[in-house]
Amino acid sequence: MSTISTIFQFTELLREQYCDTIATDAALRNYIMQKNIIAAIKTVHPYAISPHKRGGFYTKVNDPRADDPKHRKTILGADEAEIYLKLAEWYGSERHIEKITLNDLYAMWKQFRIDEQTDGNTVRRDENRYQKYFAGTDFFKKKLSSLTYTDWKTFCCQVIAGKTRIDADGIPEEERHITRKEWGSTRCILNGMLNLAIDKGYISRNYLTNMTFTRRLFKKPPHKTAETEVYNTDEAALLTQWCFQKFAETEDVAYLLPPFNLEVGARIGECVALKWKDWRDLRHLEICRSEYKNRDTNAIHVENNTKTNEDRIVLLNKKAIALLSRIKENRQSNEWVFARNNKRLTSRQANYILERFAKENGVPVKSSHKLRKTCGSNLSRKGATARQCANYLGNSEEVFLRCYNFDTSTESEMLKILDKDLSREVS
């Protein structure tokens, strides 16, 4: 049974048995304070219930008017139970569904995601996109029940074409369009809102399902090349040599992280969250946790899950085993693999190593994620299948082929291939 159906059923009880005396009926007040009824109301009510300065409690509900579409109505009650009774009456009526705007629906969806403990950084990114593409548009002020498939298709085309962007001023018309990847992330917000509306009984279908758009509508993303996305053979050798030299001078195991990650291809957050107990045996390393940063507070912590919420076992080659053994000989922590003075190394500190390498060697900076892409590309170059490479990195095969598979050979290595004389092999 949907949330709206639950509230409808409850309000029928109010009308049939209690009429106008509901606010003073003790039995009903106890009933409304039961968790299931309150939870149902909270899913559709986006505003807080607060003490009123004149006594009692109050809250707000959206009550648009012709002259003021943002108008909100105040609901007063002697206590929270009475507020919930009045909210049940408000939301349990058909008129509420008719008044719900897309801005209302977004507020409900955002609260729903917070309640189901969606990652805070994900909620924040969605809020940024809402503010960038949706907030303030005439479309989001419209009532959900009034919108048709054509309305949704037209609006989506406007978003993709950059016509709803708040930062559109000063951007040339041809540059306002967003990429297919950006649209995919933005579309997830609309999909989530519509699916929630279906669950609540507001609408019967998701208009975005199977909705397609012409390829020419999207902005063409910058072409990614091996020069910017991976370390080629010579660059990887130079980086490794430099890291070994710095480690010999400082005995700082942070310098061994880049060479190690060239072999195992972990996400940087996974790499700095490795513990010695994850090294199960000589050939097996478990990837089961990651560093996370709260973008609102900038607080950094480690969680016992990876980006995909799936643990994986990484097979270690001989180079990786030698590096782990070397780190263990100079261990800075009995818990963390990569540490300084018994404190875990952070992702930022690990990336700083690569920035220092680039500065001292006069080469462009390549982030820690390029180490991961280099590892995957080298696996493919060694003969591993796309499925094997994807499993090793903890990606899907499609993502590996699209984003992680580059040629790491140098120009001289490619010339050797081109100059190879096949006629001699045939003879």
Secondary structure as UniProt FT lines:
FT   HELIX           3..13
FT   HELIX           14..18
FT   HELIX           19..24
FT   HELIX           26..32
FT   HELIX           35..42
FT   TURN            43..44
FT   STRAND          50..51
FT   TURN            53..54
FT   STRAND          57..62
FT   TURN            66..67
FT   TURN            69..70
FT   STRAND          72..77
FT   HELIX           80..91
FT   HELIX           94..99
FT   HELIX           102..115
FT   TURN            116..117
FT   HELIX           120..129
FT   HELIX           130..134
FT   TURN            135..136
FT   HELIX           139..141
FT   HELIX           144..146
FT   HELIX           149..160
FT   TURN            161..164
FT   TURN            166..167
FT   TURN            169..170
FT   HELIX           173..175
FT   HELIX           180..199
FT   TURN            200..201
FT   TURN            207..210
FT   HELIX           215..217
FT   HELIX           226..229
FT   HELIX           233..250
FT   HELIX           253..256
FT   HELIX           257..264
FT   HELIX           268..271
FT   TURN            272..273
FT   HELIX           276..278
FT   STRAND          279..281
FT   TURN            282..283
FT   STRAND          284..287
FT   STRAND          290..293
FT   TURN            295..297
FT   STRAND          300..303
FT   TURN            307..308
FT   STRAND          312..315
FT   HELIX           318..329
FT   STRAND          339..340
FT   TURN            341..342
FT   STRAND          343..344
FT   HELIX           347..361
FT   HELIX           368..382
FT   HELIX           386..393
FT   HELIX           397..399
FT   HELIX           400..404
FT   HELIX           411..419
FT   HELIX           422..426
//
